[in-house]
């Protein structure tokens, strides 16, 4: 899951399940947070892959700045900009 978040940026729970990263993303994120990573879970009401509207969890990886120690959002890689525009409908 860390590799997915680092490569593609924020990801929904159903994406982790569909791609085989984890059958229970929330539990895995809790384990990762306990081991020192900073992954935030945000609840979103949105269109789901099955065509219905419902709640999904968006996982956002945060990183700590080496200079200030502040936890901030991980930048989204340039290769995923099209994916982000598609996700947010912009």
PyMOL CGO cylinders between C-alpha atoms (Angstrom):
from pymol import cmd
from pymol.cgo import CYLINDER

trace = [
    CYLINDER, 0.00, 0.00, 0.00, 2.88, 2.37, 0.70, 0.3, 1, 1, 1, 1, 1, 1,
    CYLINDER, 2.88, 2.37, 0.70, 4.20, 1.84, -2.82, 0.3, 1, 1, 1, 1, 1, 1,
    CYLINDER, 4.20, 1.84, -2.82, 0.75, 2.62, -4.28, 0.3, 1, 1, 1, 1, 1, 1,
    CYLINDER, 0.75, 2.62, -4.28, 0.39, 5.80, -2.22, 0.3, 1, 1, 1, 1, 1, 1,
    CYLINDER, 0.39, 5.80, -2.22, 3.93, 6.94, -3.07, 0.3, 1, 1, 1, 1, 1, 1,
    CYLINDER, 3.93, 6.94, -3.07, 3.50, 6.25, -6.80, 0.3, 1, 1, 1, 1, 1, 1,
    CYLINDER, 3.50, 6.25, -6.80, -0.06, 7.41, -7.44, 0.3, 1, 1, 1, 1, 1, 1,
    CYLINDER, -0.06, 7.41, -7.44, -0.88, 9.71, -4.54, 0.3, 1, 1, 1, 1, 1, 1,
    CYLINDER, -0.88, 9.71, -4.54, -4.21, 9.58, -2.68, 0.3, 1, 1, 1, 1, 1, 1,
    CYLINDER, -4.21, 9.58, -2.68, -6.19, 6.37, -3.24, 0.3, 1, 1, 1, 1, 1, 1,
    CYLINDER, -6.19, 6.37, -3.24, -9.63, 5.10, -2.34, 0.3, 1, 1, 1, 1, 1, 1,
    CYLINDER, -9.63, 5.10, -2.34, -10.28, 1.99, -0.26, 0.3, 1, 1, 1, 1, 1, 1,
    CYLINDER, -10.28, 1.99, -0.26, -12.02, 0.18, -3.14, 0.3, 1, 1, 1, 1, 1, 1,
    CYLINDER, -12.02, 0.18, -3.14, -8.95, 0.77, -5.35, 0.3, 1, 1, 1, 1, 1, 1,
    CYLINDER, -8.95, 0.77, -5.35, -6.73, -1.02, -2.84, 0.3, 1, 1, 1, 1, 1, 1,
    CYLINDER, -6.73, -1.02, -2.84, -9.20, -3.90, -2.68, 0.3, 1, 1, 1, 1, 1, 1,
    CYLINDER, -9.20, -3.90, -2.68, -9.69, -4.16, -6.47, 0.3, 1, 1, 1, 1, 1, 1,
    CYLINDER, -9.69, -4.16, -6.47, -5.95, -4.07, -7.17, 0.3, 1, 1, 1, 1, 1, 1,
    CYLINDER, -5.95, -4.07, -7.17, -5.20, -6.71, -4.54, 0.3, 1, 1, 1, 1, 1, 1,
    CYLINDER, -5.20, -6.71, -4.54, -3.13, -4.52, -2.21, 0.3, 1, 1, 1, 1, 1, 1,
    CYLINDER, -3.13, -4.52, -2.21, -5.27, -5.31, 0.85, 0.3, 1, 1, 1, 1, 1, 1,
    CYLINDER, -5.27, -5.31, 0.85, -8.61, -6.91, 1.67, 0.3, 1, 1, 1, 1, 1, 1,
    CYLINDER, -8.61, -6.91, 1.67, -9.04, -4.56, 4.66, 0.3, 1, 1, 1, 1, 1, 1,
    CYLINDER, -9.04, -4.56, 4.66, -7.33, -1.24, 3.86, 0.3, 1, 1, 1, 1, 1, 1,
    CYLINDER, -7.33, -1.24, 3.86, -8.41, 0.48, 7.09, 0.3, 1, 1, 1, 1, 1, 1,
    CYLINDER, -8.41, 0.48, 7.09, -6.76, -2.20, 9.25, 0.3, 1, 1, 1, 1, 1, 1,
    CYLINDER, -6.76, -2.20, 9.25, -3.59, -2.12, 7.15, 0.3, 1, 1, 1, 1, 1, 1,
    CYLINDER, -3.59, -2.12, 7.15, -3.42, 1.69, 7.39, 0.3, 1, 1, 1, 1, 1, 1,
    CYLINDER, -3.42, 1.69, 7.39, -3.79, 1.43, 11.17, 0.3, 1, 1, 1, 1, 1, 1,
    CYLINDER, -3.79, 1.43, 11.17, -0.78, -0.95, 11.21, 0.3, 1, 1, 1, 1, 1, 1,
    CYLINDER, -0.78, -0.95, 11.21, 1.24, 1.42, 9.00, 0.3, 1, 1, 1, 1, 1, 1,
    CYLINDER, 1.24, 1.42, 9.00, 0.39, 4.41, 11.20, 0.3, 1, 1, 1, 1, 1, 1,
    CYLINDER, 0.39, 4.41, 11.20, 1.40, 2.45, 14.30, 0.3, 1, 1, 1, 1, 1, 1,
    CYLINDER, 1.40, 2.45, 14.30, 4.78, 1.76, 12.67, 0.3, 1, 1, 1, 1, 1, 1,
    CYLINDER, 4.78, 1.76, 12.67, 5.44, 5.48, 12.16, 0.3, 1, 1, 1, 1, 1, 1,
    CYLINDER, 5.44, 5.48, 12.16, 3.88, 6.35, 8.79, 0.3, 1, 1, 1, 1, 1, 1,
    CYLINDER, 3.88, 6.35, 8.79, 1.39, 9.20, 8.48, 0.3, 1, 1, 1, 1, 1, 1,
    CYLINDER, 1.39, 9.20, 8.48, -1.63, 8.11, 6.44, 0.3, 1, 1, 1, 1, 1, 1,
    CYLINDER, -1.63, 8.11, 6.44, -4.85, 10.03, 6.85, 0.3, 1, 1, 1, 1, 1, 1,
    CYLINDER, -4.85, 10.03, 6.85, -8.27, 8.50, 6.14, 0.3, 1, 1, 1, 1, 1, 1,
    CYLINDER, -8.27, 8.50, 6.14, -10.92, 10.87, 4.74, 0.3, 1, 1, 1, 1, 1, 1,
    CYLINDER, -10.92, 10.87, 4.74, -14.54, 9.86, 4.22, 0.3, 1, 1, 1, 1, 1, 1,
    CYLINDER, -14.54, 9.86, 4.22, -16.03, 10.93, 0.87, 0.3, 1, 1, 1, 1, 1, 1,
    CYLINDER, -16.03, 10.93, 0.87, -19.54, 10.58, -0.54, 0.3, 1, 1, 1, 1, 1, 1,
    CYLINDER, -19.54, 10.58, -0.54, -19.07, 9.85, -4.22, 0.3, 1, 1, 1, 1, 1, 1,
    CYLINDER, -19.07, 9.85, -4.22, -19.93, 7.68, -7.22, 0.3, 1, 1, 1, 1, 1, 1,
    CYLINDER, -19.93, 7.68, -7.22, -18.64, 4.15, -6.66, 0.3, 1, 1, 1, 1, 1, 1,
    CYLINDER, -18.64, 4.15, -6.66, -17.36, 1.75, -9.35, 0.3, 1, 1, 1, 1, 1, 1,
    CYLINDER, -17.36, 1.75, -9.35, -20.69, -0.12, -9.35, 0.3, 1, 1, 1, 1, 1, 1,
    CYLINDER, -20.69, -0.12, -9.35, -22.50, 3.05, -10.46, 0.3, 1, 1, 1, 1, 1, 1,
    CYLINDER, -22.50, 3.05, -10.46, -24.17, 3.79, -7.12, 0.3, 1, 1, 1, 1, 1, 1,
    CYLINDER, -24.17, 3.79, -7.12, -23.45, 6.69, -4.82, 0.3, 1, 1, 1, 1, 1, 1,
    CYLINDER, -23.45, 6.69, -4.82, -22.01, 5.90, -1.43, 0.3, 1, 1, 1, 1, 1, 1,
    CYLINDER, -22.01, 5.90, -1.43, -19.29, 6.46, 1.13, 0.3, 1, 1, 1, 1, 1, 1,
    CYLINDER, -19.29, 6.46, 1.13, -15.69, 5.67, 0.31, 0.3, 1, 1, 1, 1, 1, 1,
    CYLINDER, -15.69, 5.67, 0.31, -12.50, 6.24, 2.27, 0.3, 1, 1, 1, 1, 1, 1,
    CYLINDER, -12.50, 6.24, 2.27, -9.71, 8.23, 0.65, 0.3, 1, 1, 1, 1, 1, 1,
    CYLINDER, -9.71, 8.23, 0.65, -6.25, 7.48, 2.04, 0.3, 1, 1, 1, 1, 1, 1,
    CYLINDER, -6.25, 7.48, 2.04, -3.72, 10.32, 1.84, 0.3, 1, 1, 1, 1, 1, 1,
    CYLINDER, -3.72, 10.32, 1.84, -0.08, 9.78, 2.74, 0.3, 1, 1, 1, 1, 1, 1,
    CYLINDER, -0.08, 9.78, 2.74, 1.59, 12.57, 4.68, 0.3, 1, 1, 1, 1, 1, 1,
    CYLINDER, 1.59, 12.57, 4.68, 5.33, 13.15, 4.94, 0.3, 1, 1, 1, 1, 1, 1,
    CYLINDER, 5.33, 13.15, 4.94, 7.36, 14.95, 7.58, 0.3, 1, 1, 1, 1, 1, 1,
    CYLINDER, 7.36, 14.95, 7.58, 9.50, 17.88, 6.44, 0.3, 1, 1, 1, 1, 1, 1,
    CYLINDER, 9.50, 17.88, 6.44, 13.15, 17.26, 7.34, 0.3, 1, 1, 1, 1, 1, 1,
    CYLINDER, 13.15, 17.26, 7.34, 13.77, 20.94, 8.09, 0.3, 1, 1, 1, 1, 1, 1,
    CYLINDER, 13.77, 20.94, 8.09, 10.67, 21.88, 10.09, 0.3, 1, 1, 1, 1, 1, 1,
    CYLINDER, 10.67, 21.88, 10.09, 9.28, 18.54, 11.27, 0.3, 1, 1, 1, 1, 1, 1,
    CYLINDER, 9.28, 18.54, 11.27, 5.82, 19.53, 10.01, 0.3, 1, 1, 1, 1, 1, 1,
    CYLINDER, 5.82, 19.53, 10.01, 3.65, 16.74, 8.57, 0.3, 1, 1, 1, 1, 1, 1,
    CYLINDER, 3.65, 16.74, 8.57, 2.35, 17.75, 5.11, 0.3, 1, 1, 1, 1, 1, 1,
    CYLINDER, 2.35, 17.75, 5.11, 0.61, 16.18, 2.14, 0.3, 1, 1, 1, 1, 1, 1,
    CYLINDER, 0.61, 16.18, 2.14, 2.71, 14.10, -0.24, 0.3, 1, 1, 1, 1, 1, 1,
    CYLINDER, 2.71, 14.10, -0.24, 2.93, 15.74, -3.68, 0.3, 1, 1, 1, 1, 1, 1,
    CYLINDER, 2.93, 15.74, -3.68, 1.10, 13.85, -6.42, 0.3, 1, 1, 1, 1, 1, 1,
    CYLINDER, 1.10, 13.85, -6.42, 3.56, 12.54, -9.05, 0.3, 1, 1, 1, 1, 1, 1,
    CYLINDER, 3.56, 12.54, -9.05, 3.40, 14.24, -12.45, 0.3, 1, 1, 1, 1, 1, 1,
    CYLINDER, 3.40, 14.24, -12.45, 2.62, 10.90, -14.09, 0.3, 1, 1, 1, 1, 1, 1,
    CYLINDER, 2.62, 10.90, -14.09, -0.72, 10.71, -12.30, 0.3, 1, 1, 1, 1, 1, 1,
    CYLINDER, -0.72, 10.71, -12.30, -2.14, 14.14, -13.19, 0.3, 1, 1, 1, 1, 1, 1,
    CYLINDER, -2.14, 14.14, -13.19, -4.56, 12.69, -15.73, 0.3, 1, 1, 1, 1, 1, 1,
    CYLINDER, -4.56, 12.69, -15.73, -5.70, 10.18, -13.13, 0.3, 1, 1, 1, 1, 1, 1,
    CYLINDER, -5.70, 10.18, -13.13, -6.36, 12.95, -10.59, 0.3, 1, 1, 1, 1, 1, 1,
    CYLINDER, -6.36, 12.95, -10.59, -8.32, 15.06, -13.07, 0.3, 1, 1, 1, 1, 1, 1,
    CYLINDER, -8.32, 15.06, -13.07, -10.43, 12.03, -13.90, 0.3, 1, 1, 1, 1, 1, 1,
    CYLINDER, -10.43, 12.03, -13.90, -11.02, 11.24, -10.23, 0.3, 1, 1, 1, 1, 1, 1,
    CYLINDER, -11.02, 11.24, -10.23, -12.12, 14.76, -9.27, 0.3, 1, 1, 1, 1, 1, 1,
    CYLINDER, -12.12, 14.76, -9.27, -13.93, 15.55, -12.51, 0.3, 1, 1, 1, 1, 1, 1,
    CYLINDER, -13.93, 15.55, -12.51, -11.89, 18.64, -13.38, 0.3, 1, 1, 1, 1, 1, 1,
]
cmd.load_cgo(trace, "trace")
